[in-house]
């Protein structure tokens, strides 16, 4: 199957093939190359065989998977897919073939990496070899990933709480709790954006895993060209995608669509029988399976399935190690969930989503969705929008939704499926954050409204939004739920001196959970103390010992997390089981004041990613801003730990005006191999709330060899060379302060790049495929930060300057009379080398050599205007980048019409898209009327005439200059 793999500067795979099945094959292959260990772990987890290499800690999960019959359900769904949707089945099989080929091929030596290391060191640590995937394996992976998403174990908690506290406990503890997802998403219609086209943004909050749970990817063939976030091990782009003309995103709807039934089982000579609602005992399916456990004896698991579903807890004799309530039958609990009933996991929606061109197509596709049940937002370039629920929720009694129900009692059977609710936009905006919204009739426990209300309030604060603006919402840290505890603190009197001082300090606090905030740390300490004191109160004593259910369900049954997540409800309730809450809050405040936290919130609120194998040499994870009820939802467990296991598993901004203005980021990186260049290279951006550009221009991507191989660290920088913000006082730094550009006119503004992807499948043509560099190219081994084909001239590459290798060329150029304004006429080669060596130490100024087909054609210097003399002459804006350009002497292609414009088009793509900047700043001499006219003709806007101050350094003198400032924005250059 033909297909190609390209990479952007972040190692994100961009895939191209001649058809949908060929593309699925390449997607499977690249996923295996980048994430072999992750795929192996997910395959074993889906089959219930992970304890064989992960040990006893994985045993409870494996037993649950076996008893729930997840692999068998996946096989059923595969058989049904083959019968009813052969096109999707063939596409899925192609993906699996690609996975198997990628796993089997292993690393391929290349000239740049002849001794490439093993792609995943975890295989050596465990002694595993990658196993073979079957056509049904992706369905099993999807099912295992989402089986706990609807939170059916919460019904175990409610049953437990109601038994000891009464029915009111359901409402008191009804909030987004352990193991459920807290995600954000918002849609801004075209009437509220600067471009007139819609924007969609958000961030799914899941357990942060290493490797990550989402895979940034692009899938392109003649039928479609889609960028989005894929689930490793599953083909297509299910949750978050942009086809160029329509984009979509989801959050967990918090619907209840899984039921738990108490079963009455009895053994007979023929096996096991279960009592049905008509009073009849019926034969249950039964067999045994063996779970291998590393370092221990195998464990035999009895698998029983009644007419309701598989028995996942207990059995004919009840719980292992548990005693039934007096007069109650032995505990046996069966799970009923839609895919087991229907044989459909909703994979029929995946290809139609890729082929979608407008909102109506997305709407029709998600009609075929099954689970998890989601809220979907979508928008298209024709002005269409969509806000609806997608997925299957059974119609049944209200009791089924809240607690366990008796299988032997009538009235609990499923009676069909709910029609998915729909909603509209309010003031041109729709917000989904797991709150009560369109899915309210379908669920029981929802997230508090704080995240949704905060996002809506922030969006209301501005009339028009751009893609670049929305990323600030992702990282908002205001904690509205703090009010319940702060109100309790404000009502206290008679406190000790330290406690009163702490109380007053917290009441002055801005309620932002910032990593560098000592006040946030103090609030979290008081909150944790309150949670622990309430959990220790005799009123909750019976809840401190949960039933002897399997360990996989314990997170839902633990008392401290339940109180921590429900604390706002518990503090605001009119009465709480006789607990003197003012006294408990007072004691917690005094306790914290006596032993206050020493540092900031980020000192203890650190990332705690899940790894199947702990690292051999653990490193310190970064401190985080945010909290459970912040828009920046980084969830710790109040009262138990400040570590955050859950958080934004990805962030995205989809721009319908121009797809390559879209942005995304993941917590770690695109590659799952520890130590690789792209394993953690996005984390600094993720921590700072920044996003990386979505690159759609094929000419700006690096093509991999045709044989599959695993990407490793390049010879040059491991990240795109992006100029950092000013980190020190203004430093002219030698020639980078030189305002004038080549007086011959090399600073002609770059107009829109003609090679930019128009966000449709027509962009994926052979004509745009970058050619291989000739072996005679002396720069071929150097890593470019940007590459682009200039039509009719050749391939331009932007290389970080290598002072030792490049200074002979630079010295020759800057010594010519035409370069007098650079201030280096008459300097020796050594002096020029020293200047650029000094520049290389700065965070604010960068130099690049531009080559075309192996020939140097220009010196490009970029700088932070705030750290340059030009910054003294105009109000610098965020996203500005200053540019100086010196072209090579006019000869060869440089003398042909169109060369300068083509070169500058490529450099503009690099500056505004590759470096994710908003505006280019140039400062030609006011006497250079030709250059100024060319700037204005190409879209620059004239700024003020200014006087750039003199720069007088030991080796460089740049005289005072009267300059004409001019600016080119991304919107003007690229039509956004």
N, C-alpha and C positions, 0 to 999 in steps of 0.2 A: 504494500500500500504506500503510495507516494505521499510525502508530506515533509514540511520543513519546520525547523525550530529556530526562532530568533530570540534574542534577549535584549531587554532595555538596560540602562545603566544600573538598575537595581537587581538584575538577574531574573526579572519577571519573564516567564515564557510567553511568547507571541507565536501562535501556531498557524500554519497555512497549509491547505491541502486542496485536492481537486474535488472533493465531495464530503458530505456529512459523515459517512462511515470512515473514510480515510482520515478525516480530522479527529474522529473519536479515537481511532487507533493511535494517532500521534499524541493526543491528550493522555491516553493511558500510558504510553511509553514515557513521556516527559515526567509524568507524575511518579512513575517508578524510578526514573533516574534521579529526580530531586528528593524523593521522599520514600525510599525503599523501606527503611526501618518503620516509618509511620504506617505504611501500607501493611507490613507484616504484623504489626501490633493490632491494627484494626481488623485484619482478617481473623486473627486468633480470638480477639474479643467477641467478634460476631459469631464465632463458632463455639465459644465457651471452652477454649483450649489455652488460654493465656497463662494459667497457673503452671503449666508445664515448663515455662521458662522464667516467669516472673515470681513464682513461689507462692507461699500460703496467703499472702496479702491479696492475691487475685482470685482465690478460691471461691469466695462468696459470690463474686460477679459471675464466674464460670458456672456455678451451680444454678444461679438465677437464669442465665441464658439457656442452659439445658432444660430446666423445668418450664421456662416460658416458651420453649420450642421456637426460638427466634430463627435459627437456621432453617428449620422445616417450614416456617412461615415464608421465609425468603424464597425457598424452592417452590412453594405453592404459587407465590406471586410471579415468579419467573415462568412457570408453566402457563399461568393465565395470560401473561403478557405475550408469550409465543402464540397462544391461541387467538387472542383478540387484537393484537397490535404487532404483527410481524415486522413492520418497519422499525419500530422502537426496539424490538428484540434484537434485530440484526445490528442496529447501531450500538446497543449495549454489548453485544458479543464482540464487536470490533474494538471497543474500549478495553475489554478484558484481554483480548489478544495483544493489544499494545502494552498493557501492564505486564503480562507474562513475558513478552519479548524484552521489555526494559529490565525486568528483574533478572532475566537469564543472561542478558548481554554483558552486564557488569561494566566497569570502567574501560574506556578505550584510550590507549596512549596516543598522545598528539605531539607534534613538534615542540609545543610550548610546555607540555607536561608529560615527558616520556616515562616517568615513574609515578604516575598518578596514584595516590593512595586509595585504599578501599573506600567505597563511597559512604559506608555507614559503619562506624567503629562498633556500634552496639551488637552487630552480628558476631564480631570476634569475641566480645565479652560474654555473650550468651551461648556461643557455639551453634547458633541457628544458621540455617540456610533459607533463603526466601522460598516460600511454598507456592504452589500453583493456585491461581485464581480460577474459579468456575464462573459461568455466566450469571449465576445467581448471587455471587459474592457481593457486588455493589449494592444489591437490595438488602443483603444482610448487614452490610456496613451502615447503610442509611437507617435501618430499623434499630440497630444497636445504639447508634448515635442519638436517636430521638425517642427511644422507648420510655424514658423517664421524663420527657419534656412536659407532658401533661400533668405530671406530679401526682399520679395515682397513689403513691405512698402517703400523700397528705391525708388521704381518707383513713389510713391507719392511725395517724395522729389525732384526727378529729374523733374517731371512735374511742381512742384512749382518753382524750380530754373530756369528752362528753360523759363518759362513764364515771369520771371522778369529780367533774365540776358542773355538769348540767349542760343543757342545750345552748346557753348563752356563750359558752366557750367557743363555739364555731365562729361567731361574729367577732369576738375579741381577738382571736388569733388569725383571722382571715386577712392575710397580707402576703405579698410576694416573699416567699421564705426559702429555706435551704434547697438547693438543687434546681430551682426554677430560674428562668432567664429574665434578665432585666435589660431590655433593648430600647433604643431610641430611633425614631425615623420621622422625617418631616418633609412635606412637599410644599413648595412655594410656587404658585401659579404664575404664568407669564405677566399678568397685570401687576405683580409685586416684585419684578426683577428688573435689572438695568437693561437687559437685552430683549425683554418681551417674550422670552421663552422660559419654560419652567425649570426649576431646580429641585432635585431630590437629594437629601443628605441623611446621614444617620450613623449608627454604630451598634452592631449586635454585641450584647454583653453575654459572654459565656465563660466557662472555665478557661483560663489561659493555659494553653498547652504548648509544649515544645517537642516536635514541630507544631506550628499553628493549625488551628481547626479550619482556617480558610486559606485558599490558594488563589492569589492574584493571577489572572490568566486572560489571554485573548484567543479567541477561536474564530478563524476566518476561512471561508470557502466561497465558491460562487453563490451559494444560497444565502449566506449570512456572514456578518462580521461583528462579533460581540465581545466586549470586555466585561469582566465581572469577577466575582468571588465564588470559586468552586469549592465543593467539599471533596477533599482528597479521597479517592476511591470511588467516586461517583461521577459519571460523565455529564457534560453540559454545565450550565450555570443556573442553578435553581433559585437562589435567594436574592441576589443583588446583581443586576446586569444592565447594560446599556448597548443597544444595537445601532446607535447612531440616530435613529428617528424615534425611538421609544425607550424609556428606562423604567425599571421597577425596583422595589425594595420591600422587605417584610419585617415584621416583628412578631413575637409570640403573642397569639390572641388571648392566651390564658384560658382557653376553652377547656371544658371537662368532657372528654370523649372516651375514657377508659373506666370500666367498672370493676369492682371487687365484690365477689360473691362468697359468703360463707357456705361451705358445702358440708353435707352429711355423707360421709363415705363409710363403706363397710367392705371388709374382705370376704370373698367367697372362694369356693374351690376353683372357680374359673378365673379369678382375678379380683377387680375392685368394682363396686357399684356405687352410684351416686343417686340420692333422692331428689326427684324433680318436683316442680311446682304442682303437678297433678297427682302427687302422692305415690308415684311409681318409681321403683328402683330401676335404674338403667345402667347397663354396662359402660364403664369408663375405659378409655384407652390407657394401656399401661405398658411400660417397658423400663429397663434399667440401662444406665449409661455409666461409664467410668471416666472420671476426671483425673488426669495425671497432675501431680504436684511436684515441682522441683524440690528435691531434698527431703521429701516425705512420702509416705505410702499413698497409693491411689485412693480416691474416694468414690464410692458407688452412690449414684444418684437415682432415685426412683422418679420416673416421669409419668405423671397422671394427667389425663385430660378428660373433663366432663363435657356435657352439652353446652355449658357456659364458656368454658375455655380451659387452658392449662392451669393446674394447681401450682402456684408459685410459693406458697407458705404452708407448712404443715403437711398433713396427710391423714390416713385412716387412724393412726395412733396419736395425732396431734403434733405439737411442736417438739423438736429435739430439745430436751432439757427444760421443757415448759410444762406447767400443770394447767389443765382446763379449769375454768370457773366451776364451782360446785353446781351440779345439775346441768351444765352446758356440755354439748358434744365436743369431742376433740377438735382442735382448731385445724381447719383446712380451708384455704382461701384461693379461689380461682380468679384469674385475670381475663377479662373480655375486652378486646380492643379491635378497631375496625379492620386492619389488614388480615388478622386471623379469621375474621368472619367473611370478608369479601374476596380475599386473594388479590388485593390491589393496593399497591403502595403509592399510586399516583405518578409513576414514572412516565405515563403517557403524556404528562404536561411538559416534559423537559425539551423535546424537539420543537414543539410549537412555540415555546418561549424563545428559543434561539431564532426562530423564523419570524418572530413578531415584528411588525413595522409600525403599529399604532396601538393605542390603548385597547381598542376592541379586540385585537389579537391576544394581548395579555389577558384580558378578561376571559376570553374563550379558553385560553390555555389553562388558567388556574381553576376553571370549572372542573377540570380533571384532577385537581390536587386532592390528596388524601390526608397525609399527616407529615409533620405536625400541623395543627390548625393555626393559620397565620392571619394577621392583618396585612393586606397588600396595598401599597401605594404605587401608582404608575402615572406617567405623563408622556405626551408625545409632542412632536414638533408642529402638529396641526392644532394645538391648543387643548387636546383632550386630556382629561384627568380621571383617575380611578381611585376609590377608597372603599375597600370591601374586605370581608372575611373570606378565606378560602380553606377548604378542608371538610372532612366528614365528621359530623357530630350526631350521634344517635338520638332519636326521640325516645324518651323513657321517663319513668317516674322521677319526681324531685328527690326522693330518698336515694336513688342511685347516685345522684351527683354529689351528695354530701358525705355519705357514710357507706360502710359495708352493708349489703342487703342479703337476706336469706335466700339461698337458691331454691329451697323447698317451699317457699311462699309464692303464691301467684302475684302478679302485678309488677314484676321487675324485668319483663322481657323487653327487648328492643322493638320499636314500632316504626321503623323507617329512619329517615334522615332529615335534619333541620335544613331549611333553605338558608344559605349563607347570607347574613345581614349585609347591608350596604350603607354607606354614609356619604356625605358630600364634603365640601370645603367651607370654612368659615373665614370670611374676609380674605379669600384667596390663599388660605393656608389649611393644611391638615397635619395633625400631629398624632403619632402613635408611640406610646411608651408603656405598654402593658397595663394601662389604666382602664377603668370602666369606660367603654366606648361602644362601637358597633357590636362588639362581641359580648356585651353584658348579659344578654339572655342565655348565653351558652356556657357561662362559667360560674365559679363560686368565689375563688380567691383571685384578686387582682392586685397589681402594684398600687401603692398610694398615688394620689394625683400629682405629687410634687414635681416629678421630672416633666410630665406633660405640661403642667401649668407654667413651669419656668421656661420651657422652650417656646410656648405660645406667647408669653410675655416678652421674651427677648425678640421674637420675630415681629411683634407689634411695635417694638421700639424704633423700627426703621421702615420707611415707606417702600424703598427699593433695595433689593439684595442682589449681590453678585456671588459667583461661585467662590471667589477668594474670601468673601466675608463670612461664609457660613461655618468655616472651620472653628471660629471663635466660640460658637455655640457648643461644639463637641466638648469643650474643656471647661465649661462653667462649673464652678465648685460651690455655689450657694446651697446651703443645707436648710431647706424650709422646715423639715421635720424636727429640727433642733428646738423649735418654739415650744413644744410640749414640755420638755425638761427645763428650758430656760424660764418658762412661766412658773414652774414649780419652785425654781431657785429664787425667783424674784419675790415670792410670797413668804420666804423664810425670814425669821427674826431670831434674836438671841444667839447668834453665831459667835464662835471664837474669832479672834482677830484675823488669823490666817484664812479661815473659812470665809469670813465676810469679804476679805480682800479678793479671794479667788472668785467668789460669787459676783462681786462688782466688776471684776475684770471680764468675766464671761458675758455679763449683760452689756458690756461695751463692745464685745467682739462683733466683727462684721458677718459672722456666720458663714464664712468661707473655709472649706476644708482644703486649704493649700498646703502643699508638702512642706513649705518653709515657715508655717505658722505655728508658733508656740501656743497660741490661744486654742487653735484647733486640737492640738495634742492634749491640752488641759480639759477641753470639753469631752473628748473621747475617753479620757481617764475617768471623769465623773460619770459619764454615761455607762461605761463598763462596770463601775462599782455599783451603780443602781441596778443594773441587770443582774449582777451576781447576788445582790442582797434580795431582790425579788425572787430569784430562782431558789434561794436558800430558805425562803419563808415557809412556815409549816402549811400554809394554805395550798402550796404546790407540792407538798411532800410526796403525794401519791404519783405525781408525774415524773419524779426524778428517776424512777426505775421503770423503763419501758418494757413492754412484752418481749419475750424471747424470740423475736422475729430474726430472720437472717441479717447478717451485718450490713448487707448492701442497702437496707432500709433505715439504718440507724440515723443518718443525717436528718431525716424527717421527724424522728422521734426524740431527738435530744432536746432537753428542756431549755438550756441556756440559749441556743440559737433561736428557738421559738420566741422566747421572751425578748431577746435582742431585736429581732425584726418586727415584733409587735409592740415595742415599747411605747410608741406614740399612742396607740389605742389604749394600752394599759394605764398610762398616766392620765389620759383624758376621760376615761370611763367614769360614769357617775359614781360607781361603787365597784370595788375589786375584792370580793370575797373576804371582806373585813380587814384587809391589809391597811395599816396606817401609812399611806404613801408619803405624806410630808415627813414623817419620822425616818423612813427609809432613805429618802432623798437627802435629808439633813445628815444622816450618818455617812452616806456616800460622799457628800461634799467634805465633811470633816476628815474622812479617811484620805481623800485625795489631797486636801490641803496639808495634811501632815506628811505625805510622801508624794509631792507633785512630780510630774514627769520632767526629766532634765532637759529634754531637747524639743524638737519640732515633730509635727505629725508625720512627716516623711521619714523620720528616724525609725519609727516602728511600723508605719503603714507601708510595707514593702511588697513588691510583687512576689508571688509564690506560685510559679507555673507548675503544672503537673507534667511529670515525665514518667514514662513507663519504667525507665531505669534512671535512678539518681546519678548525677554526674560523678565521675571518679574523684574530681577535684572541685568541690562546690565553690562557687564564687558568690560574692555578695550581690543580691539583686537590688535594683534601684528603688528608691523611695518614690511614693506616688501621691499625687493630689487626688481629691475626690472622696466619695463615700457612697453608701448604698442608695440614698435618696437624692444624690446630686445628679445633674445631667451627666457629669463625669462619674459614671457609676462604677467605682472600684470597691468591690464589696469585701469588707472584713466581717468578722462575726463578733459584734459587741458583747463584751463580757467574757469572751473566750480568747480571741486573738485579734491583733491589729493587722496581721498579714492579709493580703488580698489575693485570693485564688481566682476570683472572677473579675472581669473588667472588659473593656472594649476589645473584642477579638479581631476587629477591623474597624476602620473608619472610611467613609466614602462621601464624595460629593459628585453627583451626576449632573452635568450641565447639558440641557437640551439645545442650547444655542450653538454650542460647539463642543463636540465630545472630547477633543484634546485639551479643553479647559477643565475637564474633570480631574479629580484628585482622589487618592486613596493611600492607605497605610495599614500595616499590620504590626503587631507588638514586637515581632522579632525580625524575620526576613523571609525571602522567597524560597530559600533552600533549607532543607531539613538536616543537612550534614553538619554536625558540630565542627567549628573551626573553619568552615568554608567562608568565602568572602561575603556571601549573601545570607549567612545564617542569622545574624543579628544586626545587619547594617541599617535597618529601618527603625530600630528601637530608639535612637536619639530623637528622630522625628516624632515618633509615637509619644514619647515622654513629653516633648515640648508642645504637643498639640499641632504639629505641622503635618502636612500631607505631601506625598510625592506626586509629580505629574503623571497623568495617564498618557502615555506616548502612543500615537496612532499612525505616525508617519513611518512606513517601512524602511525608508532610507536612513532613518536615525537609529535603526536597530542593528545588532550584530548577529549575523547568521552563524549557526553552529555547523560543524562538519556533518555531512550526510549520514555517516555512521553514528549511532547513538553513543554519547559519552556524557559523563557527569561534569557539569561546570565546576571549575575550581577557581581559586583566587587568581585574578589576572596579574600580569607582571607589574602593572602600575598600581595606582590607588585603588582601594577596594570599594570606594564609593564615588559617585559623581563628584567632580571638583566643583563644589558650590561655594562661592565666596561667603565667608562668615560675616556676621554683623560686626560693627566696630567694637573692638575689645580694648582699645587704648586711645589716648589722646591723638589728635591729628598729627600724622607723621608724613611729610611730603614723600619720603621714601624714594628719593632719587627721581628717575625718569617717569615714574607713574604719576607724578604730579604735573607732568607736562601737559598743559591744556591743548596745544595745537595738534591737529592731525596732519596727515600728509597734504601739503598745499596743492598737490596735483589733483586732489579730489577723491582720495580713497575712502573717505568717510561718507560716501553717498549712502543715504539711508536704505536699509533693506526693506523692501516691500514684502507682502505676504509670500510665503514659500509656496511655490506651485506644486511641491511634492507632498504637502500636508494632506493626510487622509481625510476625505470628505465624509467620513463616518458611514460608509456604506460598502457593500461587497465589491463595488467597482474599483475600490482602491487596491484590492489584492490582485494585481496583475503582474505577469512576468516582467513587464517593462520596468517595474519598480524594484525588482529584486536586486539587491546590491551585488555587484560582481566581486569576485575574489581579488584581493590585492595581488599584484604581480610579485613573484619571488624576488625580483630585483629591487624592490622597494626597500631602501635602507631604513625606513621608519616602520616597517611592517610589524616588528616585534614590540613596538610601543603601544600602550593602551590609550585609545582615544576617549575623550569625554564626550565627543560628538562626532558623528559621521553623517554625511548627506551627499547624495548625487546631485550635481549641478548639470542640468540637462544641456547636452551639446559640448560639455567641457571635461567632465570627469568627476571623480569622487574626492570630496573635501573631507579632511580629518582634522580635528582640533586636538592637539596634544599638549598636556602640561609641559611647560618649558623645562628642558634638561640643560642646566647652565653649562656643564662641561661639554656636552655634545653640540649644543646649539650656538654658543657664543661666537664662534668664527663667522657664522652667517649673520648674526645680529650686528657684530662689530662692523662688518662690511656695509650693511644697510644704514646704520645710524651715523656712519662716517661720511655719507654722501651729502652733498650740498642741499639736496631737496629735503633732508631730514634735520635741517638746522634747528627747527623749533623743538626737537626732542632734547636739545641741550647737551648732546654728547659728541658733537664734532670735535675732533682733536684728541679724544681720549684713546688710550691704548686698549688693546683687547683685554688685558688683565683688569683695567679699571672698569670696563663694561661688565666683565664677569663678576666683579665685586658688587656692583650695583644690583645686578639681578640675583646674586646670591643673598644679598640683604633682603630684597623683596620677597624671596622665597620663605623668609622667616616670619612674614607678616600674615595676619589673618584677614586683612582688609584689602590687600592688593594682590592680584594674580596675573601671571604672564603665560601666554600660550603661543606655541608655534603652529601655524596653520599650513598644512601641506595638501597638495593635490596630486594624486597618483605618484606619491613619493618625492615630489619637488616642493621645497618651501615656497610659499606664496605670500605670507603675511605674518606680522607680529601683532597679536591681539592682547591688549591689556585691559583688565576690568578692575574696578575699584568701588569701594563703598563711598558714595559722595560725602557722607558725614565725616569720613576720615581723610578727606582730600581738601585742597584749597577751594575747590568749586563749592564745597558745602558751606563755605562762609558767605556765599553770594546768592543763595536762593533757599526757600524752605524745603528741606529734604522730606520726601514722603516714604512711608514703608514700601518696600518693593522696588525702589529706585536702584539702578545700576549704572555707573559711569563707565564710559568706553573710550579708549584710544586705539587707533589702528594705523599700522604702518605697512603699506603694501611693498612687495618686492619690486625691483626695477622693472620697468615696462619692457617685456620681451615675450615672444611666443604667444600663448593664449592671452596674456595680459593686454596684448595689443588688439585683440579681437573685440568687436562690439558685443556688449552684453555680459562680458566676463565679470566686471566689477559688480554689476547689479546681481548677477547670479551668486557670486561669493557672499555678498552682503545679505542676500536672502537666507543663505545657509547659516550665517552667523547670527542673524536675527532669531532664527528658530532656536539656536543654541542658547542665546541670552535670555529670551523671554519664555521659552517653553522648557528647554533643558535645565536652566537654572531657576525656573519657576519665579521669574521676576515680573513686575507689573509695568515698568517703564524704563526706557533707555534715555540716558542724559548725554548729550554731546555739547562741545563748547568750541566751535570753530572761531577763528579770528574774524572780527567784524569786517575786515578788509577782504575776506575771501567770499566775495559775492556769489561766485559760481557754486561753491559748496553749500552755502546757505540756501540758494535757490533750489538745489537738488534735494536738500533735506525737506523743504516745504512741499516740493512736488511729490515726494514719495510718502507724505503723510505726517511728517513731523510738525509739531506746533511750535511756533517761535515763542521763546521765553524772553526774559529781559536781557538787555545788554548789560554786562557786568565787567568789573575790573578784577581779574584774577591777581592776587598779590604775588609779589616776587618770591621765588624760592632760591635761596643761596646756601648751598651745601659745599663742603670741601671739594667734591669732585663734580658737582653738577650745579650750573647756574641757569635758572629759568627766569627770564625777566618778567616783569609785570606785563599782563596782556589784557587788552580789551577784547572781550569775547561775546559772541551771540549764543546764548543758551538755546537749545532746542530739545524737544521731548517727543518720543514715540511710545505710545501705550500699546499694550497687548491687544486691546480691543480694536484699535485702528489698524495695527499691522496684520491682524489675522481675522478681521471682520466679525469679532465676537460681540 
